[in-house]
């Protein structure tokens, strides 16, 4: 095939693909999204192997903020989940917190209040190395022999060293766990509830602090030196009320990757209730004394041969407080298949009273369908307009 024939064919195929993309684009649009936000006012951290963690709660508040679709699909962007911190600030600053590595997704059921979120996270410890070394030196503890390769890097660290365990697969849920106490948000995200997350093994040892233009990961060095540093501190040496050496005694620190601390968990609680109470709507009759007509027709369904008559009884009852006047009962049936007197007067119907009218519907011999729908209607000067439908089958 010559190029002169291929070129128009290629152009036509490109046009077809472009048309399909434009045509399908609006059809695959995502469901409508609305803001989704929960503000927590309490938090509790339980580390399995470390009892009576001697750390203060530096921040109890946490905020979860993102969007939710009309199908309950929740999206939390990176930075949309702010978690509380624990630690000490005197005489040195040491902070521990869980951080979300990126966006999270999940489901929220407004009917039950259940919420589940999945994502990646890390558990981080941040400290001021300058303060710590000055304090340890003031206590007469010499760690020079244990610093090793970390010593030359201290001048580049500044006031922040952040290391931890990441990534970890985490699942936040309103379901209660062994060490947590989740609770559904039965009154919506503005009402009380709790999110819990549990873990046993931490993720791989990782670091956020890098020096010399990012070429050296300080935490990699800390990973190899940490057991010796803690040994150098020794059990019973308190730093700001925290025995750094004895706190982790009994835990195997020879391999910090996937460190097993035993069943651990965190519970984020919202105790306040700012939900808008739902006031039940009670239907009110605009005029309880007005006439109100009810219509019933029998038989409900009927079978008959073409050319025969079908008899119906229509009963009109006034369940209102005043008489209904100029009452009329009418029937609507297909003209090509039936013949019937369309309307009958019922006069006035007093409150609590009832009247009946009989209709004879003749099925024409040329009725072509096997089934028809017959409709009845009652009207009056009071404006009442009540309908009833029945079925008619032709044998």
Secondary structure, 3 states (H helix, E strand, C coil): CCHHHHHHHHHHHHHHHHHHHHHHHHHHCCCCEEEEEEEECEEEEECCCCCCCCCEEEECCEEEEEEEECCCEEEECCCCEECCEEEECCCCCEEEEEEECCCEEEEEECCCCEEEEEEEEEEEEEECHHHHHHHHHHCCCCCHHHHHHHHHHHHHHCCCEEEEEEEEEEEEECCCCCCCCCECCCCCCCCCEEEEEEEEECCCEEECCEECCCCEEHHHHHHHHHHHHHHHHCCCCEECCEEHHHHCCCCCCCCCCCCEEEEEEEEEEECCCCCCCCCCCCCCCCCCCCCCEEEEEECCEEEECCCCEEEEEEEEEECCCCCEEEEEEEEECCCCCEECCCEEEEEEECCCCEEEEEEEEEECCCCCCCEEEEEEEEECCCCCEEEEEEEEEEC
